[in-house]
Amino acid sequence: MLFEPLPALRYDPSDEEVPHDEAETTQHLIDTMRKVSETTLRDEGQPIRSVHAKSHALLQGELEVLDGLSPSLAQGLFARPGRYCVVLRFSTIPGDLLDDSVSTPRGVAMKVVGVEGPRLPGSEGAASQNFVLVNGPAFGAPNPKAFLANLKLLAGTTDKAPGFKKAVSGALQGVQAVIVAVTGEPSPMVATLGGQLETHILGDTFYSQTPFRWGGYVAKVRLKPASPELTALTDKHIKINGVPNALREACLDFFRTTGAVWEFQVQLRTDRKTMPIEDASKVWPDGESHYLTVGLVRTKPQTAWSEARSQAVDKGLSFSPWHGLAAHQPLGGVNRSRRPAYEMGRNFRAEHGARAITEPTEVSLPD
């Protein structure tokens, strides 16, 4: 049996505090995301995501839920050992399709297929669980109002001066390098505005950033490189400037001959003060509650990206933290505002797209 973590706090609905004006803020979020979608629809001639529009790798693989987990870890999807098919979508955060020279934070959305149990509202009838992760341990805003302010900054640059964006991104990467040298940690805001360092996307660790229920407890999760071929890419510089799809090409090169293994890890909430639910910008201290491995995600060599895969995943699937089991209910203001905003995005793409958005019962991506 894996070692027992520090005593975890039980889930308590009273830990969530809903501001009186949250509904108004959420509506502004929805309106802003719809504006991005309408702009990109006009420019691209097709509906794309209002965030994380550009994909770099579209993979099929397997999640193995480990045996012998302690009771506080063996919750929800991870209550029993087993194996599930998964789809992984690696992306970057802007809502328009930019050259990779505009370097922004990366994400990975994982859809686990064949999951049984009581469902979250809006995902009834499906049998899948989504995890939406970003390559930083905390969200770039503490609450929905700050989230809205950040989103408006991004929305205001949609469809604006790509050459200027590249220049700004290059300057901000220099700023970020100084911040990392001084503090040891990158600035999420600088990264969001274009200061993501030019490193290999497959070496990144990806975090839920926001908390959600872990059955009877509360947790954050992350996907961490485990196989030597992945860990060798952590912080490895790659040439992005001047290569429009550098991240995609790097993923294609890697998976052409190589498989990969990630650890799926959980950080249980053990302290209400240092591990807040309503402030998504706070990093939960690893020294108080370690990330513990509850599963392994494996992929075999494959065609990491193709037009056929993009049709199947980018256009045919949606990813929302609110799609899944009730045992993994997202928590906190940022997550509450995400729910209707993501629903709007999905509905917008379904309304204006030529392909239906569905939930898979099996995973078999085309080459």
matplotlib code that plots the C-alpha trace (Angstrom):
import matplotlib.pyplot as plt

x = [0.0, 1.2, 2.0, -0.9, -0.9, -1.4, -5.0, -7.2, -10.1, -13.5, -15.5, -17.8, -20.2, -19.8, -16.2, -17.6, -18.6, -20.6, -20.4, -23.7, -22.7, -21.1, -23.9, -23.3, -19.6, -20.2, -22.5, -19.8, -17.4, -19.8, -20.3, -16.5, -15.9, -18.7, -17.1, -13.8, -15.7, -17.6, -14.4, -12.5, -15.5, -15.5, -11.7, -11.3, -14.6, -15.2, -15.9, -13.0, -12.6, -12.6, -9.7, -7.1, -8.0, -4.7, -3.8, -0.3, -0.8, -4.0, -3.2, -5.0, -3.7, -4.6, -5.1, -4.2, -5.7, -3.3, -4.1, -3.4, -4.4, -5.1, -8.8, -8.6, -7.0, -9.3, -12.2, -14.5, -12.9, -10.0, -12.0, -11.0, -8.0, -8.7, -7.7, -9.5, -9.0, -8.1, -7.9, -5.2, -5.4, -2.3, -2.9, -2.0, -4.4, -5.3, -8.6, -7.1, -4.8, -1.4, 2.2, 4.0, 6.3, 3.6, 4.5, 1.7, 0.9, 0.1, -2.7, -3.7, -7.3, -7.8, -11.0, -11.3, -13.8, -15.9, -16.4, -19.4, -21.1, -23.5, -22.9, -22.5, -25.5, -25.3, -23.3, -26.0, -26.1, -22.4, -19.7, -16.5, -14.6, -12.7, -9.6, -8.5, -4.9, -2.4, 1.4, 1.4, 0.4, -2.1, -4.7, -3.7, -6.6, -7.9, -11.7, -14.2, -13.8, -10.0, -10.5, -12.8, -10.2, -7.5, -9.9, -10.8, -7.1, -6.8, -10.1, -8.9, -5.9, -7.8, -7.4, -5.0, -1.5, 0.2, 3.6, 3.2, 2.2, 5.3, 7.5, 5.7, 6.0, 9.7, 10.2, 8.1, 10.1, 13.1, 11.3, 10.2, 13.7, 14.8, 11.9, 12.8, 16.4, 15.5, 12.6, 12.9, 9.3, 7.7, 5.0, 1.6, 0.5, 3.7, 3.3, -0.4, 0.5, 3.1, 6.1, 5.9, 9.5, 10.3, 10.6, 9.4, 5.7, 6.1, 8.5, 5.9, 3.9, 0.2, -2.0, -5.8, -4.9, -8.4, -9.8, -12.6, -14.1, -12.1, -15.0, -15.4, -12.4, -11.0, -8.0, -6.0, -4.4, -1.5, -0.1, 3.7, 6.2, 7.5, 9.2, 12.9, 12.1, 9.7, 11.7, 14.6, 12.5, 11.7, 12.9, 14.6, 14.8, 13.4, 13.5, 10.1, 10.7, 10.2, 8.6, 4.8, 3.9, 7.1, 5.3, 3.2, 6.3, 8.1, 5.2, 5.1, 8.8, 8.6, 5.6, 6.7, 9.0, 8.5, 5.8, 5.3, 4.3, 2.9, 2.0, -1.5, -1.1, -3.4, -2.8, -5.4, -6.5, -5.2, -5.5, -8.3, -6.1, -3.2, -5.2, -8.2, -11.0, -12.1, -8.7, -7.6, -4.3, -2.8, -0.4, -1.2, 2.0, 3.5, 5.3, 1.9, 0.4, 2.5, 1.2, 0.7, 0.5, -2.9, -2.6, -0.3, -1.2, 0.5, 0.7, 2.3, 4.1, 1.5, 0.7, 0.5, -1.4, -3.1, -6.0, -8.1, -7.3, -8.1, -11.5, -12.2, -10.9, -10.7, -14.0, -15.8, -15.1, -15.5, -13.6, -15.0, -14.1, -17.9, -18.2, -17.8, -18.6, -20.4, -17.5, -15.2, -17.3, -15.3, -15.2, -14.7, -15.7, -13.5, -14.9, -18.5, -18.1, -16.4, -19.5, -21.9, -19.0, -17.8, -21.4, -21.7, -18.5, -19.6, -23.0, -21.5, -19.2, -22.1, -24.3, -21.8, -19.8, -20.2, -19.5, -21.5, -19.9, -20.4, -19.1, -17.2, -17.9, -14.5, -11.3, -9.9, -8.4, -7.6, -4.0]
y = [0.0, 3.5, 5.6, 7.6, 11.3, 13.9, 13.9, 15.4, 17.7, 16.4, 18.2, 20.8, 22.7, 25.7, 26.1, 27.8, 31.5, 32.9, 36.8, 38.6, 39.8, 36.6, 36.0, 39.4, 38.8, 35.4, 36.9, 39.3, 36.4, 34.6, 37.8, 38.3, 34.7, 34.9, 38.1, 36.2, 33.3, 35.6, 37.4, 34.2, 32.7, 35.8, 35.6, 31.8, 30.9, 28.2, 28.1, 27.6, 27.6, 31.0, 29.8, 27.1, 27.3, 25.9, 22.3, 20.8, 17.1, 15.0, 11.7, 8.5, 6.5, 4.7, 5.6, 3.0, 3.5, 2.1, -0.6, -0.3, 3.4, 4.7, 5.4, 9.1, 8.7, 5.9, 8.2, 8.8, 7.5, 6.3, 4.3, 0.9, -0.1, -0.3, 0.8, 3.4, 4.8, 8.5, 11.3, 14.0, 17.4, 19.6, 23.3, 27.0, 29.4, 32.2, 32.1, 32.8, 30.7, 32.3, 31.4, 29.8, 32.8, 34.3, 32.1, 31.6, 29.1, 25.5, 23.2, 19.6, 18.4, 14.8, 12.9, 9.5, 7.2, 4.4, 6.0, 5.0, 6.7, 9.5, 12.5, 16.2, 18.2, 18.7, 15.5, 13.0, 10.1, 10.3, 7.9, 10.1, 12.3, 15.5, 17.0, 20.4, 21.3, 24.1, 24.2, 26.2, 25.3, 28.2, 30.0, 33.4, 35.1, 34.6, 35.0, 35.5, 39.3, 39.1, 36.3, 38.6, 41.4, 39.0, 37.6, 41.1, 41.8, 38.7, 39.4, 42.9, 41.6, 39.0, 39.6, 42.5, 43.0, 39.6, 41.1, 43.4, 40.3, 38.5, 41.5, 41.9, 38.1, 38.2, 41.1, 39.4, 36.2, 38.2, 39.7, 36.2, 34.9, 37.6, 36.8, 33.1, 33.9, 36.1, 34.2, 30.7, 30.8, 32.2, 34.9, 33.5, 37.0, 37.5, 34.1, 34.7, 38.0, 36.2, 35.6, 31.8, 30.6, 28.7, 25.2, 21.8, 21.3, 17.6, 18.4, 20.5, 19.4, 20.3, 21.3, 21.6, 24.9, 25.1, 22.7, 20.2, 17.4, 14.2, 12.1, 12.9, 15.2, 18.2, 18.1, 19.5, 17.3, 17.3, 15.4, 15.0, 13.5, 10.2, 8.3, 9.3, 10.5, 13.0, 14.1, 14.8, 17.5, 19.4, 23.0, 22.0, 25.0, 24.6, 27.1, 28.6, 32.0, 31.8, 28.4, 28.9, 25.4, 24.6, 22.9, 20.7, 19.7, 18.8, 16.6, 14.9, 14.2, 12.8, 10.5, 9.2, 6.7, 7.1, 6.4, 8.3, 7.8, 10.5, 10.2, 11.4, 12.9, 14.2, 16.9, 16.5, 19.6, 19.5, 23.2, 25.7, 28.7, 27.8, 25.9, 28.2, 27.2, 30.7, 32.0, 30.1, 32.1, 30.5, 27.6, 25.0, 24.3, 21.0, 20.8, 20.5, 18.1, 16.3, 15.3, 11.6, 9.3, 7.6, 6.6, 6.3, 7.7, 5.9, 6.6, 4.5, 5.9, 7.5, 10.3, 13.1, 15.6, 15.4, 17.1, 14.0, 14.0, 17.7, 17.1, 14.3, 16.1, 19.9, 20.0, 16.8, 16.9, 19.4, 19.5, 21.1, 20.5, 20.3, 17.2, 14.1, 12.5, 14.2, 12.9, 15.3, 18.5, 21.6, 24.1, 27.8, 30.9, 30.5, 27.1, 28.2, 30.9, 28.4, 26.2, 28.4, 30.0, 26.6, 25.6, 28.8, 27.9, 24.4, 25.5, 28.2, 25.7, 23.2, 25.9, 27.2, 24.1, 21.4, 18.6, 17.4, 17.6, 14.3, 12.2, 9.1, 5.6, 4.4, 5.9, 5.2, 8.4, 8.4, 9.0]
z = [0.0, -0.8, 2.3, 3.9, 3.3, 6.1, 7.4, 4.7, 5.4, 4.5, 1.9, 3.4, 1.1, 3.5, 2.3, -0.8, -0.5, -3.4, -3.7, -4.3, -7.7, -9.0, -11.5, -13.1, -13.4, -14.9, -17.5, -18.5, -18.8, -21.1, -23.2, -23.5, -24.5, -27.1, -28.5, -29.0, -30.7, -33.0, -34.0, -34.8, -36.6, -38.9, -39.4, -39.7, -41.4, -38.8, -35.1, -32.8, -29.0, -27.3, -25.2, -26.0, -29.7, -31.1, -30.6, -30.7, -30.0, -30.1, -28.5, -27.5, -24.6, -21.4, -17.8, -15.2, -11.8, -9.3, -6.8, -3.1, -2.7, 0.8, 1.6, 1.1, -2.3, -3.5, -4.4, -7.3, -10.6, -8.6, -6.0, -7.7, -9.8, -13.5, -17.0, -19.1, -22.6, -22.7, -25.2, -24.6, -26.2, -25.8, -26.6, -25.9, -24.2, -26.7, -28.5, -31.9, -34.0, -33.6, -34.6, -31.8, -31.7, -29.5, -26.6, -24.0, -21.3, -22.4, -21.4, -21.7, -21.5, -20.8, -21.4, -19.6, -21.4, -19.8, -16.4, -14.4, -11.4, -10.5, -12.8, -12.6, -13.8, -17.6, -18.2, -17.5, -19.9, -20.7, -19.5, -19.5, -17.1, -18.1, -16.5, -17.7, -16.8, -17.4, -17.0, -13.8, -10.2, -9.7, -11.7, -13.1, -11.2, -7.6, -8.4, -11.3, -11.3, -11.8, -14.3, -16.3, -16.2, -17.6, -20.2, -21.4, -21.9, -24.1, -25.9, -26.7, -28.6, -30.6, -34.4, -33.6, -35.1, -35.1, -35.8, -32.7, -30.6, -31.6, -30.6, -27.3, -26.6, -27.3, -24.9, -22.2, -22.5, -21.5, -18.6, -17.6, -17.7, -15.3, -12.9, -12.9, -12.3, -9.3, -7.7, -9.1, -10.3, -13.5, -13.3, -14.4, -15.6, -17.7, -19.2, -20.1, -21.9, -24.0, -21.7, -21.7, -22.0, -25.2, -23.8, -25.0, -24.2, -23.5, -20.6, -18.8, -15.7, -16.0, -13.0, -12.4, -10.7, -9.2, -6.5, -6.8, -4.9, -4.5, -3.3, 0.4, 0.3, -1.7, -4.0, -6.8, -9.4, -11.8, -14.8, -14.4, -16.9, -15.7, -18.5, -19.1, -22.6, -21.2, -18.2, -20.5, -22.1, -18.9, -19.4, -22.7, -25.0, -28.5, -31.4, -31.7, -33.2, -36.9, -36.8, -36.9, -35.6, -33.7, -30.7, -33.0, -35.0, -31.8, -30.7, -34.1, -34.0, -30.5, -30.9, -34.3, -32.6, -28.8, -26.3, -23.0, -19.4, -17.0, -13.4, -12.5, -9.0, -6.3, -3.7, -0.9, 1.1, 4.7, 5.8, 5.3, 5.6, 3.4, 0.9, 0.1, -2.2, -3.2, -4.2, -7.2, -7.5, -4.3, -4.7, -2.1, -0.2, -1.3, 2.1, 3.8, 1.4, -1.2, -4.6, -4.5, -7.6, -8.1, -11.7, -14.8, -18.2, -21.1, -24.8, -27.6, -30.6, -33.0, -35.3, -32.8, -35.0, -38.4, -40.1, -39.5, -35.8, -35.6, -37.2, -34.6, -31.5, -32.1, -33.8, -32.6, -28.8, -26.0, -22.7, -19.5, -15.8, -15.2, -17.4, -15.2, -12.0, -9.1, -7.0, -8.8, -8.7, -9.4, -6.5, -6.0, -7.9, -10.9, -11.5, -10.9, -13.6, -16.0, -16.1, -18.1, -20.0, -21.3, -22.1, -24.2, -26.0, -26.7, -27.9, -30.1, -31.9, -32.3, -33.7, -36.3, -37.0, -39.7, -37.3, -34.3, -30.9, -29.1, -26.2, -27.2, -25.9, -27.2, -28.4, -31.8, -33.3, -37.0, -38.3]

ax = plt.figure().add_subplot(projection="3d")
ax.plot(x, y, z, "-o")
ax.set_aspect("equal")
plt.show()
